[in-house]
Amino acid sequence: MSEFQSRTEEFQFSGEGLIAKIKDLVRAGNVRRVLIKNEEGRAIVDIPLAVGVVGALLAPQLAAIGAIAALVLKGSIVIEKVVETPPPSTTTVV
């Protein structure tokens, strides 16, 4: 039986590339949460995402992110992903 763990990845952005980067990350799948930080490292937006969120369900969040991108010139995007970990291998000694 495999287990699921979460891990985080951080990406730098400039204002105009923020929405495109988030769309790419969400399209790639298994993103559980998106956190946007300003240059000082303070969290500006924290968006939890349900599994399978796409299209129209994500549109309101992207509109808010677009408004933030107009105000924040540089920052970072932290994403939390769900990754499947393989079960530990078992060996049988005879």
Jmol script that loads the backbone (N, CA, C; Angstrom):
load data "model"
ATOM      1  N   MET A   1       0.843  -1.172   0.000  1.00  0.00           N
ATOM      2  CA  MET A   1       0.000   0.000   0.000  1.00  0.00           C
ATOM      3  C   MET A   1       0.891   1.238   0.000  1.00  0.00           C
ATOM      4  N   SER A   2       0.640   2.160  -0.895  1.00  0.00           N
ATOM      5  CA  SER A   2       1.446   3.375  -0.946  1.00  0.00           C
ATOM      6  C   SER A   2       0.815   4.450  -0.071  1.00  0.00           C
ATOM      7  N   GLU A   3       1.631   5.395   0.350  1.00  0.00           N
ATOM      8  CA  GLU A   3       1.168   6.481   1.202  1.00  0.00           C
ATOM      9  C   GLU A   3       1.353   7.797   0.463  1.00  0.00           C
ATOM     10  N   PHE A   4       0.652   8.823   0.934  1.00  0.00           N
ATOM     11  CA  PHE A   4       0.766  10.138   0.329  1.00  0.00           C
ATOM     12  C   PHE A   4       1.412  11.086   1.325  1.00  0.00           C
ATOM     13  N   GLN A   5       2.333  11.893   0.837  1.00  0.00           N
ATOM     14  CA  GLN A   5       2.974  12.909   1.648  1.00  0.00           C
ATOM     15  C   GLN A   5       2.889  14.226   0.899  1.00  0.00           C
ATOM     16  N   SER A   6       3.033  15.319   1.634  1.00  0.00           N
ATOM     17  CA  SER A   6       3.047  16.606   0.957  1.00  0.00           C
ATOM     18  C   SER A   6       4.460  17.171   1.001  1.00  0.00           C
ATOM     19  N   ARG A   7       4.794  17.914  -0.052  1.00  0.00           N
ATOM     20  CA  ARG A   7       6.077  18.595  -0.096  1.00  0.00           C
ATOM     21  C   ARG A   7       5.849  19.966  -0.703  1.00  0.00           C
ATOM     22  N   THR A   8       6.760  20.878  -0.448  1.00  0.00           N
ATOM     23  CA  THR A   8       6.606  22.233  -0.965  1.00  0.00           C
ATOM     24  C   THR A   8       7.731  22.561  -1.948  1.00  0.00           C
ATOM     25  N   GLU A   9       7.404  23.416  -2.891  1.00  0.00           N
ATOM     26  CA  GLU A   9       8.360  23.933  -3.858  1.00  0.00           C
ATOM     27  C   GLU A   9       8.159  25.437  -3.923  1.00  0.00           C
ATOM     28  N   GLU A  10       9.242  26.176  -4.133  1.00  0.00           N
ATOM     29  CA  GLU A  10       9.152  27.633  -4.183  1.00  0.00           C
ATOM     30  C   GLU A  10       9.726  28.141  -5.502  1.00  0.00           C
ATOM     31  N   PHE A  11       9.002  29.078  -6.127  1.00  0.00           N
ATOM     32  CA  PHE A  11       9.403  29.667  -7.401  1.00  0.00           C
ATOM     33  C   PHE A  11       9.383  31.180  -7.270  1.00  0.00           C
ATOM     34  N   GLN A  12      10.333  31.846  -7.893  1.00  0.00           N
ATOM     35  CA  GLN A  12      10.371  33.308  -7.916  1.00  0.00           C
ATOM     36  C   GLN A  12       9.537  33.800  -9.100  1.00  0.00           C
ATOM     37  N   PHE A  13       8.945  34.985  -8.964  1.00  0.00           N
ATOM     38  CA  PHE A  13       8.165  35.547 -10.064  1.00  0.00           C
ATOM     39  C   PHE A  13       8.357  37.056 -10.132  1.00  0.00           C
ATOM     40  N   SER A  14       8.041  37.599 -11.301  1.00  0.00           N
ATOM     41  CA  SER A  14       7.882  39.038 -11.453  1.00  0.00           C
ATOM     42  C   SER A  14       6.410  39.246 -11.792  1.00  0.00           C
ATOM     43  N   GLY A  15       5.877  40.409 -11.548  1.00  0.00           N
ATOM     44  CA  GLY A  15       4.441  40.674 -11.642  1.00  0.00           C
ATOM     45  C   GLY A  15       3.733  40.098 -12.844  1.00  0.00           C
ATOM     46  N   GLU A  16       4.298  40.272 -14.027  1.00  0.00           N
ATOM     47  CA  GLU A  16       3.590  39.841 -15.234  1.00  0.00           C
ATOM     48  C   GLU A  16       3.567  38.330 -15.407  1.00  0.00           C
ATOM     49  N   GLY A  17       4.451  37.593 -14.780  1.00  0.00           N
ATOM     50  CA  GLY A  17       4.497  36.148 -14.965  1.00  0.00           C
ATOM     51  C   GLY A  17       3.757  35.348 -13.916  1.00  0.00           C
ATOM     52  N   LEU A  18       3.147  36.011 -12.958  1.00  0.00           N
ATOM     53  CA  LEU A  18       2.522  35.313 -11.822  1.00  0.00           C
ATOM     54  C   LEU A  18       1.373  34.409 -12.238  1.00  0.00           C
ATOM     55  N   ILE A  19       0.411  34.927 -12.964  1.00  0.00           N
ATOM     56  CA  ILE A  19      -0.775  34.133 -13.314  1.00  0.00           C
ATOM     57  C   ILE A  19      -0.401  32.967 -14.220  1.00  0.00           C
ATOM     58  N   ALA A  20       0.461  33.209 -15.193  1.00  0.00           N
ATOM     59  CA  ALA A  20       0.871  32.130 -16.094  1.00  0.00           C
ATOM     60  C   ALA A  20       1.557  31.008 -15.329  1.00  0.00           C
ATOM     61  N   LYS A  21       2.403  31.366 -14.378  1.00  0.00           N
ATOM     62  CA  LYS A  21       3.117  30.351 -13.598  1.00  0.00           C
ATOM     63  C   LYS A  21       2.136  29.536 -12.756  1.00  0.00           C
ATOM     64  N   ILE A  22       1.179  30.175 -12.130  1.00  0.00           N
ATOM     65  CA  ILE A  22       0.204  29.451 -11.306  1.00  0.00           C
ATOM     66  C   ILE A  22      -0.652  28.538 -12.177  1.00  0.00           C
ATOM     67  N   LYS A  23      -1.081  29.010 -13.337  1.00  0.00           N
ATOM     68  CA  LYS A  23      -1.863  28.162 -14.240  1.00  0.00           C
ATOM     69  C   LYS A  23      -1.070  26.921 -14.631  1.00  0.00           C
ATOM     70  N   ASP A  24       0.205  27.107 -14.950  1.00  0.00           N
ATOM     71  CA  ASP A  24       1.043  25.968 -15.322  1.00  0.00           C
ATOM     72  C   ASP A  24       1.176  24.969 -14.175  1.00  0.00           C
ATOM     73  N   LEU A  25       1.366  25.481 -12.976  1.00  0.00           N
ATOM     74  CA  LEU A  25       1.532  24.596 -11.813  1.00  0.00           C
ATOM     75  C   LEU A  25       0.261  23.816 -11.514  1.00  0.00           C
ATOM     76  N   VAL A  26      -0.884  24.470 -11.602  1.00  0.00           N
ATOM     77  CA  VAL A  26      -2.153  23.801 -11.317  1.00  0.00           C
ATOM     78  C   VAL A  26      -2.464  22.782 -12.414  1.00  0.00           C
ATOM     79  N   ARG A  27      -2.189  23.130 -13.670  1.00  0.00           N
ATOM     80  CA  ARG A  27      -2.404  22.197 -14.770  1.00  0.00           C
ATOM     81  C   ARG A  27      -1.549  20.941 -14.630  1.00  0.00           C
ATOM     82  N   ALA A  28      -0.358  21.091 -14.068  1.00  0.00           N
ATOM     83  CA  ALA A  28       0.537  19.949 -13.891  1.00  0.00           C
ATOM     84  C   ALA A  28      -0.058  18.928 -12.916  1.00  0.00           C
ATOM     85  N   GLY A  29      -0.967  19.363 -12.073  1.00  0.00           N
ATOM     86  CA  GLY A  29      -1.677  18.445 -11.183  1.00  0.00           C
ATOM     87  C   GLY A  29      -1.080  18.350  -9.796  1.00  0.00           C
ATOM     88  N   ASN A  30      -1.770  17.670  -8.940  1.00  0.00           N
ATOM     89  CA  ASN A  30      -1.461  17.361  -7.546  1.00  0.00           C
ATOM     90  C   ASN A  30      -1.036  18.548  -6.685  1.00  0.00           C
ATOM     91  N   VAL A  31      -1.433  19.780  -7.048  1.00  0.00           N
ATOM     92  CA  VAL A  31      -1.156  20.948  -6.212  1.00  0.00           C
ATOM     93  C   VAL A  31      -2.293  21.090  -5.226  1.00  0.00           C
ATOM     94  N   ARG A  32      -1.959  21.129  -3.956  1.00  0.00           N
ATOM     95  CA  ARG A  32      -2.959  21.210  -2.903  1.00  0.00           C
ATOM     96  C   ARG A  32      -3.145  22.632  -2.388  1.00  0.00           C
ATOM     97  N   ARG A  33      -2.096  23.443  -2.483  1.00  0.00           N
ATOM     98  CA  ARG A  33      -2.156  24.778  -1.893  1.00  0.00           C
ATOM     99  C   ARG A  33      -1.183  25.697  -2.616  1.00  0.00           C
ATOM    100  N   VAL A  34      -1.577  26.972  -2.794  1.00  0.00           N
ATOM    101  CA  VAL A  34      -0.713  27.979  -3.405  1.00  0.00           C
ATOM    102  C   VAL A  34      -0.585  29.131  -2.418  1.00  0.00           C
ATOM    103  N   LEU A  35       0.654  29.505  -2.133  1.00  0.00           N
ATOM    104  CA  LEU A  35       0.943  30.607  -1.216  1.00  0.00           C
ATOM    105  C   LEU A  35       1.782  31.619  -1.978  1.00  0.00           C
ATOM    106  N   ILE A  36       1.363  32.878  -1.958  1.00  0.00           N
ATOM    107  CA  ILE A  36       2.106  33.930  -2.646  1.00  0.00           C
ATOM    108  C   ILE A  36       2.716  34.838  -1.597  1.00  0.00           C
ATOM    109  N   LYS A  37       4.029  35.058  -1.724  1.00  0.00           N
ATOM    110  CA  LYS A  37       4.760  35.903  -0.778  1.00  0.00           C
ATOM    111  C   LYS A  37       5.330  37.113  -1.500  1.00  0.00           C
ATOM    112  N   ASN A  38       5.457  38.226  -0.767  1.00  0.00           N
ATOM    113  CA  ASN A  38       6.083  39.408  -1.348  1.00  0.00           C
ATOM    114  C   ASN A  38       7.601  39.310  -1.223  1.00  0.00           C
ATOM    115  N   GLU A  39       8.310  40.355  -1.623  1.00  0.00           N
ATOM    116  CA  GLU A  39       9.774  40.334  -1.609  1.00  0.00           C
ATOM    117  C   GLU A  39      10.351  40.120  -0.212  1.00  0.00           C
ATOM    118  N   GLU A  40       9.649  40.587   0.805  1.00  0.00           N
ATOM    119  CA  GLU A  40      10.125  40.439   2.184  1.00  0.00           C
ATOM    120  C   GLU A  40       9.837  39.054   2.760  1.00  0.00           C
ATOM    121  N   GLY A  41       9.114  38.220   2.003  1.00  0.00           N
ATOM    122  CA  GLY A  41       8.805  36.870   2.471  1.00  0.00           C
ATOM    123  C   GLY A  41       7.507  36.766   3.259  1.00  0.00           C
ATOM    124  N   ARG A  42       6.733  37.846   3.315  1.00  0.00           N
ATOM    125  CA  ARG A  42       5.442  37.806   4.024  1.00  0.00           C
ATOM    126  C   ARG A  42       4.363  37.258   3.115  1.00  0.00           C
ATOM    127  N   ALA A  43       3.524  36.396   3.668  1.00  0.00           N
ATOM    128  CA  ALA A  43       2.442  35.794   2.887  1.00  0.00           C
ATOM    129  C   ALA A  43       1.400  36.848   2.546  1.00  0.00           C
ATOM    130  N   ILE A  44       1.039  36.911   1.265  1.00  0.00           N
ATOM    131  CA  ILE A  44       0.010  37.844   0.798  1.00  0.00           C
ATOM    132  C   ILE A  44      -1.294  37.103   0.566  1.00  0.00           C
ATOM    133  N   VAL A  45      -1.212  35.946  -0.091  1.00  0.00           N
ATOM    134  CA  VAL A  45      -2.394  35.151  -0.417  1.00  0.00           C
ATOM    135  C   VAL A  45      -2.093  33.687  -0.143  1.00  0.00           C
ATOM    136  N   ASP A  46      -3.051  33.001   0.445  1.00  0.00           N
ATOM    137  CA  ASP A  46      -2.943  31.566   0.694  1.00  0.00           C
ATOM    138  C   ASP A  46      -4.214  30.931   0.138  1.00  0.00           C
ATOM    139  N   ILE A  47      -4.070  30.159  -0.947  1.00  0.00           N
ATOM    140  CA  ILE A  47      -5.231  29.579  -1.614  1.00  0.00           C
ATOM    141  C   ILE A  47      -5.180  28.061  -1.505  1.00  0.00           C
ATOM    142  N   PRO A  48      -6.082  27.473  -0.727  1.00  0.00           N
ATOM    143  CA  PRO A  48      -6.156  26.005  -0.720  1.00  0.00           C
ATOM    144  C   PRO A  48      -6.904  25.537  -1.971  1.00  0.00           C
ATOM    145  N   LEU A  49      -6.414  24.488  -2.597  1.00  0.00           N
ATOM    146  CA  LEU A  49      -7.048  23.961  -3.807  1.00  0.00           C
ATOM    147  C   LEU A  49      -7.512  22.542  -3.559  1.00  0.00           C
ATOM    148  N   ALA A  50      -8.723  22.257  -3.986  1.00  0.00           N
ATOM    149  CA  ALA A  50      -9.233  20.891  -3.894  1.00  0.00           C
ATOM    150  C   ALA A  50      -8.657  20.093  -5.059  1.00  0.00           C
ATOM    151  N   VAL A  51      -8.577  18.811  -4.893  1.00  0.00           N
ATOM    152  CA  VAL A  51      -8.082  17.955  -5.962  1.00  0.00           C
ATOM    153  C   VAL A  51      -9.030  18.064  -7.145  1.00  0.00           C
ATOM    154  N   GLY A  52      -8.496  18.302  -8.320  1.00  0.00           N
ATOM    155  CA  GLY A  52      -9.316  18.383  -9.525  1.00  0.00           C
ATOM    156  C   GLY A  52      -9.898  19.756  -9.806  1.00  0.00           C
ATOM    157  N   VAL A  53      -9.427  20.790  -9.113  1.00  0.00           N
ATOM    158  CA  VAL A  53      -9.926  22.134  -9.375  1.00  0.00           C
ATOM    159  C   VAL A  53      -9.342  22.622 -10.696  1.00  0.00           C
ATOM    160  N   VAL A  54     -10.222  22.966 -11.620  1.00  0.00           N
ATOM    161  CA  VAL A  54      -9.780  23.481 -12.919  1.00  0.00           C
ATOM    162  C   VAL A  54     -10.778  24.494 -13.443  1.00  0.00           C
ATOM    163  N   GLY A  55     -10.387  25.201 -14.470  1.00  0.00           N
ATOM    164  CA  GLY A  55     -11.281  26.064 -15.236  1.00  0.00           C
ATOM    165  C   GLY A  55     -12.040  27.090 -14.435  1.00  0.00           C
ATOM    166  N   ALA A  56     -13.356  27.047 -14.542  1.00  0.00           N
ATOM    167  CA  ALA A  56     -14.221  28.066 -13.952  1.00  0.00           C
ATOM    168  C   ALA A  56     -14.120  28.122 -12.430  1.00  0.00           C
ATOM    169  N   LEU A  57     -13.809  26.998 -11.801  1.00  0.00           N
ATOM    170  CA  LEU A  57     -13.698  27.008 -10.349  1.00  0.00           C
ATOM    171  C   LEU A  57     -12.478  27.782  -9.877  1.00  0.00           C
ATOM    172  N   LEU A  58     -11.470  27.880 -10.708  1.00  0.00           N
ATOM    173  CA  LEU A  58     -10.250  28.587 -10.349  1.00  0.00           C
ATOM    174  C   LEU A  58     -10.276  30.050 -10.778  1.00  0.00           C
ATOM    175  N   ALA A  59     -11.222  30.441 -11.618  1.00  0.00           N
ATOM    176  CA  ALA A  59     -11.279  31.790 -12.171  1.00  0.00           C
ATOM    177  C   ALA A  59     -11.322  32.899 -11.107  1.00  0.00           C
ATOM    178  N   PRO A  60     -12.148  32.805 -10.056  1.00  0.00           N
ATOM    179  CA  PRO A  60     -12.155  33.885  -9.055  1.00  0.00           C
ATOM    180  C   PRO A  60     -10.807  34.053  -8.364  1.00  0.00           C
ATOM    181  N   GLN A  61     -10.138  32.953  -8.070  1.00  0.00           N
ATOM    182  CA  GLN A  61      -8.833  33.046  -7.433  1.00  0.00           C
ATOM    183  C   GLN A  61      -7.819  33.697  -8.373  1.00  0.00           C
ATOM    184  N   LEU A  62      -7.875  33.352  -9.665  1.00  0.00           N
ATOM    185  CA  LEU A  62      -6.945  33.936 -10.621  1.00  0.00           C
ATOM    186  C   LEU A  62      -7.192  35.435 -10.796  1.00  0.00           C
ATOM    187  N   ALA A  63      -8.433  35.861 -10.712  1.00  0.00           N
ATOM    188  CA  ALA A  63      -8.735  37.291 -10.803  1.00  0.00           C
ATOM    189  C   ALA A  63      -8.118  38.037  -9.624  1.00  0.00           C
ATOM    190  N   ALA A  64      -8.230  37.455  -8.436  1.00  0.00           N
ATOM    191  CA  ALA A  64      -7.625  38.069  -7.246  1.00  0.00           C
ATOM    192  C   ALA A  64      -6.109  38.090  -7.373  1.00  0.00           C
ATOM    193  N   ILE A  65      -5.543  37.023  -7.882  1.00  0.00           N
ATOM    194  CA  ILE A  65      -4.091  36.948  -8.052  1.00  0.00           C
ATOM    195  C   ILE A  65      -3.631  37.982  -9.079  1.00  0.00           C
ATOM    196  N   GLY A  66      -4.423  38.198 -10.119  1.00  0.00           N
ATOM    197  CA  GLY A  66      -4.088  39.218 -11.117  1.00  0.00           C
ATOM    198  C   GLY A  66      -4.031  40.606 -10.511  1.00  0.00           C
ATOM    199  N   ALA A  67      -4.964  40.906  -9.616  1.00  0.00           N
ATOM    200  CA  ALA A  67      -4.962  42.205  -8.942  1.00  0.00           C
ATOM    201  C   ALA A  67      -3.728  42.341  -8.053  1.00  0.00           C
ATOM    202  N   ILE A  68      -3.355  41.267  -7.395  1.00  0.00           N
ATOM    203  CA  ILE A  68      -2.174  41.283  -6.534  1.00  0.00           C
ATOM    204  C   ILE A  68      -0.913  41.438  -7.368  1.00  0.00           C
ATOM    205  N   ALA A  69      -0.871  40.770  -8.519  1.00  0.00           N
ATOM    206  CA  ALA A  69       0.302  40.846  -9.395  1.00  0.00           C
ATOM    207  C   ALA A  69       0.546  42.280  -9.857  1.00  0.00           C
ATOM    208  N   ALA A  70      -0.531  43.057 -10.000  1.00  0.00           N
ATOM    209  CA  ALA A  70      -0.376  44.448 -10.408  1.00  0.00           C
ATOM    210  C   ALA A  70       0.291  45.274  -9.308  1.00  0.00           C
ATOM    211  N   LEU A  71       0.149  44.845  -8.065  1.00  0.00           N
ATOM    212  CA  LEU A  71       0.717  45.580  -6.936  1.00  0.00           C
ATOM    213  C   LEU A  71       2.091  45.060  -6.510  1.00  0.00           C
ATOM    214  N   VAL A  72       2.323  43.786  -6.691  1.00  0.00           N
ATOM    215  CA  VAL A  72       3.570  43.167  -6.251  1.00  0.00           C
ATOM    216  C   VAL A  72       4.445  42.918  -7.469  1.00  0.00           C
ATOM    217  N   LEU A  73       5.596  43.561  -7.524  1.00  0.00           N
ATOM    218  CA  LEU A  73       6.460  43.413  -8.685  1.00  0.00           C
ATOM    219  C   LEU A  73       7.296  42.143  -8.640  1.00  0.00           C
ATOM    220  N   LYS A  74       7.729  41.756  -7.462  1.00  0.00           N
ATOM    221  CA  LYS A  74       8.543  40.550  -7.311  1.00  0.00           C
ATOM    222  C   LYS A  74       8.104  39.815  -6.062  1.00  0.00           C
ATOM    223  N   GLY A  75       8.304  38.520  -6.077  1.00  0.00           N
ATOM    224  CA  GLY A  75       7.963  37.720  -4.906  1.00  0.00           C
ATOM    225  C   GLY A  75       8.213  36.260  -5.195  1.00  0.00           C
ATOM    226  N   SER A  76       7.552  35.413  -4.429  1.00  0.00           N
ATOM    227  CA  SER A  76       7.711  33.978  -4.646  1.00  0.00           C
ATOM    228  C   SER A  76       6.366  33.281  -4.508  1.00  0.00           C
ATOM    229  N   ILE A  77       6.269  32.163  -5.194  1.00  0.00           N
ATOM    230  CA  ILE A  77       5.100  31.297  -5.125  1.00  0.00           C
ATOM    231  C   ILE A  77       5.549  30.022  -4.429  1.00  0.00           C
ATOM    232  N   VAL A  78       4.849  29.658  -3.373  1.00  0.00           N
ATOM    233  CA  VAL A  78       5.137  28.401  -2.687  1.00  0.00           C
ATOM    234  C   VAL A  78       3.956  27.483  -2.948  1.00  0.00           C
ATOM    235  N   ILE A  79       4.220  26.308  -3.485  1.00  0.00           N
ATOM    236  CA  ILE A  79       3.137  25.358  -3.716  1.00  0.00           C
ATOM    237  C   ILE A  79       3.333  24.137  -2.836  1.00  0.00           C
ATOM    238  N   GLU A  80       2.232  23.604  -2.401  1.00  0.00           N
ATOM    239  CA  GLU A  80       2.253  22.354  -1.632  1.00  0.00           C
ATOM    240  C   GLU A  80       1.679  21.287  -2.543  1.00  0.00           C
ATOM    241  N   LYS A  81       2.454  20.246  -2.762  1.00  0.00           N
ATOM    242  CA  LYS A  81       2.042  19.150  -3.637  1.00  0.00           C
ATOM    243  C   LYS A  81       1.834  17.886  -2.828  1.00  0.00           C
ATOM    244  N   VAL A  82       0.985  17.028  -3.348  1.00  0.00           N
ATOM    245  CA  VAL A  82       0.787  15.711  -2.775  1.00  0.00           C
ATOM    246  C   VAL A  82       1.567  14.734  -3.637  1.00  0.00           C
ATOM    247  N   VAL A  83       2.445  13.991  -3.011  1.00  0.00           N
ATOM    248  CA  VAL A  83       3.239  13.006  -3.745  1.00  0.00           C
ATOM    249  C   VAL A  83       3.026  11.631  -3.129  1.00  0.00           C
ATOM    250  N   GLU A  84       3.023  10.645  -3.992  1.00  0.00           N
ATOM    251  CA  GLU A  84       2.832   9.271  -3.536  1.00  0.00           C
ATOM    252  C   GLU A  84       4.197   8.670  -3.229  1.00  0.00           C
ATOM    253  N   THR A  85       4.318   8.094  -2.049  1.00  0.00           N
ATOM    254  CA  THR A  85       5.568   7.442  -1.684  1.00  0.00           C
ATOM    255  C   THR A  85       5.381   5.940  -1.802  1.00  0.00           C
ATOM    256  N   PRO A  86       6.344   5.268  -2.417  1.00  0.00           N
ATOM    257  CA  PRO A  86       6.209   3.819  -2.575  1.00  0.00           C
ATOM    258  C   PRO A  86       6.322   3.122  -1.218  1.00  0.00           C
ATOM    259  N   PRO A  87       5.684   1.972  -1.099  1.00  0.00           N
ATOM    260  CA  PRO A  87       5.778   1.235   0.159  1.00  0.00           C
ATOM    261  C   PRO A  87       7.210   0.749   0.378  1.00  0.00           C
ATOM    262  N   PRO A  88       7.598   0.603   1.629  1.00  0.00           N
ATOM    263  CA  PRO A  88       8.953   0.110   1.875  1.00  0.00           C
ATOM    264  C   PRO A  88       9.085  -1.313   1.360  1.00  0.00           C
ATOM    265  N   SER A  89      10.235  -1.610   0.803  1.00  0.00           N
ATOM    266  CA  SER A  89      10.423  -2.970   0.272  1.00  0.00           C
ATOM    267  C   SER A  89      10.646  -3.929   1.433  1.00  0.00           C
ATOM    268  N   THR A  90      10.097  -5.082   1.280  1.00  0.00           N
ATOM    269  CA  THR A  90      10.265  -6.122   2.306  1.00  0.00           C
ATOM    270  C   THR A  90      11.030  -7.276   1.695  1.00  0.00           C
ATOM    271  N   THR A  91      11.934  -7.780   2.444  1.00  0.00           N
ATOM    272  CA  THR A  91      12.687  -8.944   1.976  1.00  0.00           C
ATOM    273  C   THR A  91      12.427 -10.095   2.929  1.00  0.00           C
ATOM    274  N   THR A  92      12.318 -11.247   2.356  1.00  0.00           N
ATOM    275  CA  THR A  92      12.075 -12.444   3.151  1.00  0.00           C
ATOM    276  C   THR A  92      13.352 -13.276   3.217  1.00  0.00           C
ATOM    277  N   VAL A  93      13.760 -13.584   4.431  1.00  0.00           N
ATOM    278  CA  VAL A  93      14.947 -14.410   4.625  1.00  0.00           C
ATOM    279  C   VAL A  93      14.492 -15.834   4.857  1.00  0.00           C
ATOM    280  N   VAL A  94      15.066 -16.756   4.101  1.00  0.00           N
ATOM    281  CA  VAL A  94      14.648 -18.154   4.215  1.00  0.00           C
ATOM    282  C   VAL A  94      15.669 -18.926   4.994  1.00  0.00           C
TER     283      VAL A  94
END
end "model"
wireframe off; spacefill off
backbone 0.3
color backbone group
